[in-house]
Amino acid sequence: MKMIRVLTVAGSDSGGGAGIQADLKTISALGGFGMTVITALTAQNTLGVQGVYEIPVDFIEKQFDSVASDIGVDGAKTGMLSSSDIIRAVAGKFRQYGIEKLVVDPVMVAKGGSALLREDARETLIRELLPLALVATPNIPEAEVLTGIRMTGVDDMRDAAMAIHRLGARNVVVKGGHLAGDALDLLYDGKTFHPVSSPRIETKHTHGTGCTFASAIATGLAEGRSVREAVTKAKIYVTEAIRFGLAIGGGQGPTNHFAPVLREGERYRCIEELKQAIARLKGEGTGNVIPEIQSNFGYAIPFALSAADVAAVPGRIIRVGENAETLHDPAFGASSHVAKVILAVMRFDGSYRSAMNIRFSDEIVDILKVLKFDVASFDRAEEPVEMKLREGSSLEWGTTDALSRHKGVPDAVFDRGGEGKEPIVRVLGRNPAEVADKVIKVSKALRK
């Protein structure tokens, strides 16, 4: 399998959230081999840009020659190009090496408001670089500068996209993140508009989203995808990276470039760890804690979003004599009930990704306390009527209610049941091994 080679020509972000650091993380996460031509060094963190040092033009050209003449380039993107001289030099190198799959991200201002493109360089960018772009990816403020069009809605985005296309870019994506409503981007291919939308994620941790998006498009193009497919897949990727943005530093934290990859890569690990924990339960004679409604045991991948991201036991865990038994191996999406509990807990602390429901009794609650487990509870009588009427919402409500009144994530959450609802204890843990340890201790104490 050929390794795709993706070049980023951009500035360095010492804080690691944007610039070439974001580009390389994105390219690597999406399976490409990233290379760099560094145009500037910035002293930068989540609070802003404290300083900029431009790399001399002759050394920028030398970096470009070193990479392109030896390794080769399947796709490329540009970011921070702060001066006219740098823009002209970079554009000349793209022409020299015949690099056609080029994404131009016309970076002008950092998230914190610092200028990254001199005013006198804007015309050079329009004249020299935009005509080389297979895809240009301006956000609303950048598109306004490039076109002089004040944008307040989708119609203005269309006008700006057409204007930038007339400047030479073969495809234009006007990013609508600065407008209200869903995060709508508009792709224009010179003939047709293609809206690319995702739900807006309310977070301030969006540092580096533009760099990430452009790098993802460049990687898709380098793979041989069409422009529309590359843009669509990049939108999905950057949305997930934003959803799990990192709350680090004192300002705008960065997107989480590896969250989408980790979510998929952890699926096999989740199944295997859950299998091992269930085997331990079977070997320890834990049938005495299995409730009448039977039990289930779940484990979520990191950054889980729905029950499809939570592995559990199809057909549940049943009691056979003194033993716990299963009919099937764990599978994702096998239990919406245990998934709702785990997903609710993860909203409080994402490191707690496993849970198992066991039989309730006052004796078991006393045992939990004797074992010095941290225990929380909720009262189904306090459940709002709308939650009771919504199928499957009781578990989510109860877990959320208990944790919202508790300091930290407890070892177990119980309720005493209600009309048509069996009382249950839910044992919580960071992973299945931790949950199994707790359940086995309770089971052994019951036998004494």
C-alpha positions in Angstrom: 0.0 0.0 0.0 1.4 3.4 -1.0 2.0 5.9 1.7 0.4 9.2 0.8 2.7 12.2 1.2 1.1 15.5 2.4 3.0 18.7 2.7 2.0 21.6 5.0 3.4 25.0 4.3 2.6 27.0 7.4 3.7 28.6 10.6 4.6 26.8 13.8 2.3 27.1 16.9 4.5 26.5 20.0 1.3 25.7 21.9 0.7 22.7 19.7 -3.0 23.4 18.8 -2.8 25.1 15.4 -0.3 25.6 12.6 2.0 22.8 11.5 1.5 21.0 14.8 -2.2 20.6 14.1 -1.5 19.8 10.4 0.9 17.0 11.3 -1.5 15.5 13.9 -4.3 15.6 11.4 -2.4 14.1 8.5 -1.0 11.3 10.8 -4.4 10.6 12.3 -5.9 10.1 8.8 -3.1 7.8 7.6 -0.8 10.1 5.7 2.9 11.0 6.0 3.2 14.6 6.9 6.0 16.9 5.8 6.6 20.6 6.6 7.9 23.8 5.2 7.9 26.2 8.2 7.2 29.8 7.2 7.2 31.4 10.7 7.8 30.6 14.3 5.2 31.8 16.8 5.4 32.2 20.5 1.8 31.1 21.1 -0.5 29.4 23.7 -4.2 29.1 24.4 -4.4 32.8 25.4 -3.0 34.2 22.1 0.1 35.0 20.1 3.0 36.6 22.1 5.5 36.8 19.2 6.2 36.0 15.5 9.5 35.3 13.9 9.4 35.0 10.1 11.7 32.4 8.5 14.0 33.9 5.9 12.6 33.4 2.4 15.7 31.6 1.1 15.4 29.0 3.9 11.7 28.5 3.2 12.6 27.7 -0.4 15.4 25.4 0.8 12.9 23.4 3.0 10.5 23.1 0.0 13.3 21.9 -2.3 14.5 19.3 0.2 11.1 17.8 0.6 9.7 18.0 -2.9 12.9 16.8 -4.7 13.4 13.8 -2.6 10.2 12.5 -0.9 7.6 14.0 -3.3 4.2 15.5 -2.6 0.7 13.9 -3.3 -1.2 16.8 -1.7 -0.5 20.0 0.1 -2.0 22.8 2.1 -0.9 26.3 3.1 -1.5 28.1 6.3 0.2 31.1 7.7 2.1 33.0 5.0 2.7 36.4 6.6 4.4 38.5 3.9 4.3 39.2 0.2 7.8 37.8 -0.2 6.9 34.5 1.5 3.7 34.1 -0.6 5.6 34.8 -3.8 8.3 32.3 -2.9 5.8 29.6 -1.9 3.6 30.1 -5.0 6.7 29.8 -7.1 7.7 26.5 -5.6 4.2 25.1 -6.1 4.4 26.0 -9.8 8.0 24.7 -10.1 7.0 21.2 -8.7 3.7 21.1 -10.5 1.7 20.4 -7.3 -2.0 20.6 -8.2 -3.8 19.1 -5.2 -3.4 22.2 -3.2 -5.6 23.5 -0.4 -5.2 27.2 0.4 -6.3 28.2 3.9 -6.0 32.0 3.8 -5.0 32.4 7.4 -5.2 36.1 8.4 -6.0 36.2 12.1 -5.3 33.8 15.0 -8.2 32.7 17.2 -7.1 35.2 19.9 -7.3 38.1 17.4 -3.6 38.5 16.5 -2.9 39.3 12.9 -1.0 36.6 11.0 -1.1 38.2 7.5 0.1 41.7 6.8 -2.3 44.0 5.1 0.1 44.6 2.2 0.3 40.8 1.6 -3.4 40.3 1.0 -3.3 41.3 -2.6 -0.3 39.1 -3.2 -2.2 36.1 -1.8 -5.1 36.9 -4.1 -2.9 37.4 -7.1 -0.3 34.7 -6.6 -1.7 31.9 -4.5 -5.5 31.6 -4.9 -5.2 30.8 -8.7 -3.1 27.7 -7.7 -5.7 26.4 -5.2 -7.7 23.3 -6.0 -9.6 24.2 -2.9 -9.7 27.4 -0.9 -11.1 27.3 2.7 -11.8 30.9 4.0 -13.9 31.4 7.1 -16.4 34.2 7.2 -14.0 37.0 8.3 -11.4 35.9 5.7 -14.0 35.7 2.9 -15.1 39.2 3.8 -11.6 40.5 3.5 -11.0 38.6 0.2 -14.3 39.8 -1.4 -15.4 42.9 0.4 -18.8 41.2 0.9 -20.4 41.6 4.3 -21.8 38.2 5.3 -24.8 37.7 7.5 -26.3 34.6 6.0 -26.1 31.8 3.5 -26.9 34.0 0.5 -23.9 36.1 1.3 -21.8 33.0 1.6 -22.9 32.0 -1.9 -21.9 35.4 -3.3 -18.5 35.3 -1.6 -17.8 31.7 -2.8 -18.5 32.8 -6.4 -16.4 35.9 -6.0 -13.4 33.8 -4.7 -13.9 31.3 -7.5 -13.6 34.2 -10.0 -10.3 35.1 -8.3 -9.0 31.7 -9.5 -9.7 29.0 -6.9 -11.2 26.1 -8.6 -13.3 25.1 -5.6 -14.2 27.2 -2.6 -15.4 26.2 0.8 -16.8 29.2 2.8 -16.8 28.1 6.4 -19.9 29.3 8.3 -18.8 28.7 11.8 -19.0 32.4 12.7 -22.7 32.5 11.9 -25.5 31.3 14.2 -27.2 27.9 13.9 -25.7 24.7 12.7 -22.1 24.7 11.6 -22.8 25.1 7.9 -20.0 25.2 5.3 -20.7 25.9 1.6 -18.7 24.1 -1.1 -18.8 25.8 -4.5 -17.3 23.9 -7.5 -17.9 26.6 -10.1 -21.3 25.3 -11.1 -23.0 23.9 -8.0 -23.3 24.7 -4.3 -23.0 21.8 -1.9 -23.9 22.5 1.7 -21.9 20.5 4.3 -23.4 20.8 7.7 -23.0 19.5 11.2 -24.7 20.3 14.6 -23.0 23.2 16.4 -21.0 22.1 19.4 -21.0 24.6 22.2 -17.4 24.8 23.3 -14.6 27.4 23.4 -12.0 24.8 22.7 -11.8 25.2 19.0 -8.2 26.4 18.5 -6.8 25.0 15.3 -10.0 24.0 13.6 -9.2 25.8 10.4 -5.8 24.2 10.1 -7.3 20.8 11.0 -10.0 21.1 8.4 -7.7 22.2 5.6 -5.2 19.4 6.4 -7.9 16.8 6.4 -9.1 18.0 3.0 -5.5 17.9 1.6 -5.1 14.3 3.0 -8.3 13.2 1.4 -7.3 14.7 -2.0 -3.8 13.1 -1.7 -5.6 9.7 -1.2 -7.4 10.3 -4.6 -10.8 11.3 -3.3 -12.9 13.8 -5.1 -13.1 17.4 -3.8 -16.6 16.9 -2.5 -15.8 13.6 -0.8 -12.6 15.0 0.7 -14.5 18.0 2.1 -17.3 15.9 3.5 -15.0 13.5 5.2 -12.9 16.4 6.6 -16.0 18.0 8.0 -16.9 14.8 9.8 -13.4 14.5 11.2 -13.1 18.1 12.4 -16.5 17.9 14.0 -15.4 14.9 16.1 -12.1 16.6 17.0 -14.1 19.7 18.2 -16.6 17.6 20.1 -13.8 16.2 22.3 -11.7 19.4 22.4 -9.1 19.6 25.1 -9.7 21.9 28.0 -6.0 22.7 28.5 -4.4 26.1 29.3 -6.2 29.2 30.4 -7.8 30.2 27.1 -9.2 28.5 24.0 -8.1 24.9 24.1 -7.3 22.9 21.0 -9.3 20.4 19.1 -8.6 16.7 19.9 -7.0 15.4 16.7 -6.8 11.8 17.8 -10.3 11.4 19.3 -11.9 10.1 16.1 -9.1 7.6 15.7 -9.0 6.5 19.3 -12.8 5.8 19.2 -12.5 3.3 16.4 -9.2 1.8 17.5 -10.5 1.0 21.0 -13.4 -1.2 19.9 -11.4 -4.5 19.8 -9.7 -3.6 23.1 -13.2 -3.0 24.7 -14.5 -6.4 23.6 -11.4 -8.3 24.9 -11.3 -6.5 28.3 -15.0 -7.2 28.8 -14.7 -10.8 27.8 -11.9 -11.3 30.4 -13.9 -9.6 33.2 -17.0 -11.7 32.4 -14.9 -14.9 32.5 -13.8 -13.9 36.0 -17.4 -13.4 37.1 -18.2 -16.9 35.8 -15.3 -18.4 37.6 -16.1 -16.8 41.0 -19.7 -18.1 41.4 -21.3 -14.6 41.3 -24.8 -15.9 40.5 -25.9 -14.7 43.9 -25.8 -11.0 42.8 -27.7 -11.5 39.5 -31.2 -9.9 39.8 -34.5 -11.3 38.7 -34.4 -9.2 35.5 -30.9 -10.6 34.9 -27.8 -8.5 34.5 -25.7 -6.8 32.0 -22.1 -5.6 31.9 -21.0 -2.8 29.6 -17.8 -1.0 28.5 -17.7 2.1 26.3 -15.0 3.2 23.9 -13.3 6.5 24.8 -15.4 9.5 23.7 -18.5 7.3 23.3 -21.5 9.0 21.8 -24.3 6.5 21.8 -25.2 2.9 22.7 -23.5 1.8 19.4 -20.2 2.8 21.2 -20.9 0.6 24.2 -20.1 -3.1 24.3 -22.4 -5.3 26.4 -23.7 -8.9 26.5 -26.5 -9.9 24.0 -29.2 -11.8 26.0 -27.8 -10.5 29.3 -25.9 -12.3 32.1 -28.1 -15.0 33.6 -28.0 -17.0 36.8 -27.6 -20.8 36.6 -27.5 -22.1 40.2 -24.7 -20.3 42.0 -23.0 -19.2 38.7 -23.3 -16.4 36.3 -23.5 -17.5 32.7 -23.8 -15.9 29.2 -25.1 -17.2 25.9 -23.1 -14.8 23.7 -19.9 -12.9 23.6 -20.0 -9.2 24.1 -21.0 -7.0 21.2 -21.5 -3.3 20.6 -25.0 -2.0 20.8 -26.2 -5.0 22.7 -27.8 -3.2 25.6 -29.4 0.3 25.6 -30.0 0.1 29.3 -26.5 -0.3 30.6 -25.3 2.0 27.8 -27.5 4.8 29.1 -26.0 4.5 32.6 -22.4 4.5 31.3 -23.0 7.4 28.9 -24.6 9.4 31.8 -21.6 8.7 34.0 -19.1 9.6 31.2 -20.6 13.1 31.0 -19.4 13.6 34.6 -16.0 11.9 34.2 -15.0 10.4 30.8 -12.5 8.0 32.5 -15.4 5.9 34.0 -16.5 3.8 31.1 -17.9 0.6 32.6 -20.9 -0.5 34.6 -22.8 -3.7 35.7 -26.2 -3.9 37.3 -26.6 -6.3 40.2 -29.3 -7.4 42.6 -30.6 -4.9 45.2 -31.1 -5.6 48.8 -30.5 -3.7 52.0 -27.9 -6.4 52.9 -26.0 -5.6 49.6 -26.2 -1.9 50.3 -24.8 -2.5 53.8 -22.0 -4.8 52.3 -21.1 -2.0 49.9 -20.6 0.4 52.8 -18.7 -2.2 54.9 -16.4 -2.7 52.0 -15.9 1.1 52.1 -17.3 1.6 48.7 -18.6 5.1 47.9 -22.3 4.8 47.3 -24.9 7.1 45.9 -28.7 6.7 45.2 -31.7 8.2 43.6 -35.4 8.1 44.3 -37.6 7.1 41.3 -40.5 9.0 43.0 -38.7 12.2 42.2 -38.4 11.4 38.5 -40.1 14.0 36.3 -43.2 12.8 34.5 -41.8 13.6 31.0 -38.8 11.3 31.8 -41.1 8.5 32.9 -43.0 8.7 29.6 -39.9 8.7 27.5 -38.8 5.2 26.8 -35.5 4.3 28.3 -34.9 7.7 29.9 -35.3 6.6 33.6 -31.9 5.1 33.9 -30.2 8.2 32.4 -32.2 10.5 34.6 -31.5 8.5 37.7 -27.8 8.2 37.2 -27.5 11.9 36.3 -29.6 12.9 39.4 -27.4 10.7 41.7 -24.1 12.0 40.4 -25.2 15.6 40.3 -25.7 15.5 44.1 -22.5 13.5 44.7 -18.9 14.5 44.9 -17.1 12.6 42.2 -18.1 9.3 40.6 -19.2 6.7 43.3 -18.4 3.0 43.2 -22.2 2.2 43.0 -25.5 3.8 42.5 -28.7 2.2 43.7 -32.5 2.9 43.7 -35.3 1.1 45.6 -37.5 0.8 42.5 -40.9 2.1 41.7 -44.1 1.2 40.0 -43.2 -1.6 37.6 -39.5 -1.0 38.2 -37.3 -3.5 40.1 -34.8 -2.0 42.6 -31.2 -2.3 41.2 -27.6 -1.5 42.2 -25.3 -0.3 39.4 -21.6 -0.9 40.0 -19.4 1.6 38.3 -15.7 1.6 37.3 -13.1 2.9 34.9 -12.9 -0.4 33.1 -14.4 -3.9 33.3 -11.6 -5.3 35.5 -12.4 -2.7 38.1 -16.1 -3.4 38.0 -15.6 -7.1 38.2 -13.3 -6.7 41.3 -16.1 -4.8 43.1 -18.8 -7.3 42.1 -16.8 -10.3 43.2 -16.1 -8.7 46.5 -19.8 -8.1 47.1 -20.6 -11.7 46.0 -18.0 -13.2 48.4 -19.3 -11.1 51.3 -22.8 -12.3 50.6 -21.7 -15.9 51.0 -20.2 -15.4 54.4 
